[in-house]
Amino acid sequence: MPHFEMPTLMMVSHGNSGNGGDPAGDLARTIAPDWNGRVSHGYMRSRPSVSDQLEILKQTADANRLIVFPLFFSEGYLVFEELPAKLHEAGLGDAVILPPAINLPGFCEMIAAHVHASVRNRGWSLSETSVFLVPHGLKTLTDPLPETVRLADRLGRICVGAEICIGNIEGSPSLGDWRDIAAHRQAIIVPMLAGGGTHAREDLPELLDVKSDERVEVLAPIGQWPELPGLVLAEAERHVARFGGMAVPLGPSGQDLWAERAQRSA
């Protein structure tokens, strides 16, 4: 059986807030044993920076075949504009950019499995439970992002009977208003966050401010879920073709990501 040396696989996340861990690095280290090639990671707003990591990969010729996974739960500027621009500036415009986490095949089904497990373990009924998708959001938001709305719609079709709600850490609708948003005082909170930083440890509990008569289960940030590495690996493998003894990455490029988003939003 031929031995294929896989392209470099790079995890990219927004950043790590102080002592909030190393979400991109943790994901890279989890994936590395199952990827027959180099696995790297970098941050858009903290260190190690994406740009510095790309230069290191170029120096060792590990950037010649590169697949990048954006550990993001939205389709914003960083994923669809700044990341492709950084790759272009580094002379790596032909690198493959995988879909952000929220658009990975199986992502919604993974969340649904956690919701079903939570209600089963607690003896709750879906029809009496509000499920909150909690993305980071933006301070300028007045409505939920379209990609979060699409995810909520899909989740509702799988978790039949549950009330699916959206509450951002920043912007509106705010998780701080969850009592006004939800029909129930029995809720499952799904933090759409990369790791256990300040937002997960401090902001989210403060926004919830759970009272003694309220039943609320806060799941771990999705970036820490054990199923996520498998989804990333499966999607990365889908974009690899094998010719002879070489494994070559195949699209989508940054431009293809825009086309995919336009098609989903049509």
C-alpha positions, -999 to 999 in steps of 0.1 A, spaced: 0 0 0 15 34 -10 24 58 18 9 93 13 25 123 30 -5 145 36 -5 183 30 1 206 60 -31 212 80 -34 245 98 -59 255 125 -68 292 126 -88 309 153 -96 344 164 -74 345 195 -68 334 230 -79 358 257 -53 360 284 -54 327 304 -82 313 282 -62 285 269 -50 277 234 -81 265 214 -64 264 180 -34 247 194 -55 222 214 -74 213 183 -41 209 163 -26 187 189 -57 165 190 -58 161 152 -21 156 147 -19 118 155 -46 111 129 -31 133 101 -1 119 82 15 153 77 24 185 96 -3 201 117 1 238 126 -20 265 142 -21 303 144 -43 332 156 -57 362 138 -56 385 169 -30 369 192 1 348 192 14 328 175 0 349 147 -12 334 114 13 355 94 43 343 116 32 307 114 29 309 76 65 322 73 77 293 94 59 268 72 74 285 41 109 282 55 105 245 60 87 240 26 56 228 46 35 255 30 38 242 -5 7 220 1 -15 237 27 -50 232 40 -64 258 65 -93 252 88 -110 283 103 -121 275 138 -149 301 136 -187 299 142 -197 327 118 -190 337 82 -175 371 90 -148 394 77 -120 374 93 -128 342 75 -139 354 42 -117 384 36 -88 388 61 -77 351 61 -76 348 23 -58 381 22 -31 369 46 -26 338 25 -23 359 -6 2 382 10 23 352 20 23 340 -16 0 311 -6 -31 321 -25 -35 286 -38 -39 272 -3 -72 254 5 -95 271 30 -120 247 45 -155 259 55 -156 275 90 -168 253 118 -204 263 116 -206 251 80 -188 217 84 -209 187 73 -223 171 105 -219 202 126 -257 206 132 -261 169 138 -233 170 164 -251 198 183 -284 179 181 -268 148 196 -256 168 226 -290 184 231 -307 150 230 -281 136 254 -286 165 278 -324 162 280 -322 124 283 -296 126 312 -317 152 330 -350 136 324 -363 167 306 -388 169 278 -377 187 245 -412 203 244 -405 221 277 -369 230 269 -354 261 253 -321 255 235 -299 286 231 -273 289 204 -248 314 218 -223 328 193 -198 356 202 -217 381 181 -207 417 174 -215 449 194 -231 464 163 -256 435 158 -293 443 160 -304 409 146 -289 374 147 -264 366 119 -280 348 89 -257 317 94 -268 314 130 -305 316 119 -299 289 93 -283 267 120 -312 273 144 -337 263 117 -319 231 109 -314 222 146 -352 227 152 -359 202 125 -338 176 143 -347 184 179 -384 183 172 -404 201 199 -376 221 214 -376 259 212 -345 270 195 -333 305 204 -303 327 197 -285 348 223 -252 366 215 -224 373 239 -221 407 222 -249 426 204 -286 418 200 -303 395 206 -283 393 238 -281 362 260 -287 386 289 -323 388 277 -328 351 276 -358 352 299 -376 375 275 -366 355 245 -374 320 258 -407 305 266 -393 282 292 -372 285 324 -356 251 315 -328 258 290 -297 242 274 -270 267 265 -247 259 236 -217 282 236 -205 286 200 -170 295 212 -136 281 204 -124 276 239 -128 283 276 -116 319 277 -131 349 294 -164 348 274 -171 312 285 -158 315 321 -171 349 330 -193 367 305 -217 338 298 -225 330 335 -229 367 342 -253 372 313 -274 341 323 -275 350 361 -294 318 368 -319 319 397 -326 291 421 -359 283 404 -344 280 369 -330 249 354 -302 257 330 -274 234 317 -244 251 301 -226 228 277 -188 231 271 -177 255 243 -181 237 210 -144 241 202 -137 217 230 -162 190 220 -145 156 213 -164 151 181 -152 183 164 -117 170 154 -134 141 135 -155 166 115 -124 186 107 -104 156 96 -133 143 74 -136 176 56 -99 180 52 -97 145 37 -125 153 13 -103 180 -2 -73 158 -8 -66 139 -40 -39 112 -43 -17 108 -73 10 83 -73 27 88 -39 16 124 -35 -14 137 -17 -26 170 -32 -50 195 -17 -80 205 -39 -103 236 -34 -122 254 -22 -101 286 -25 -110 318 -8 -131 329 -38 -150 296 -37 -159 302 -1 -176 334 -12 -195 315 -39 -206 289 -14 -219 315 10 -238 333 -18 -254 300 -28 -265 292 8 -279 327 12 -299 327 -21 
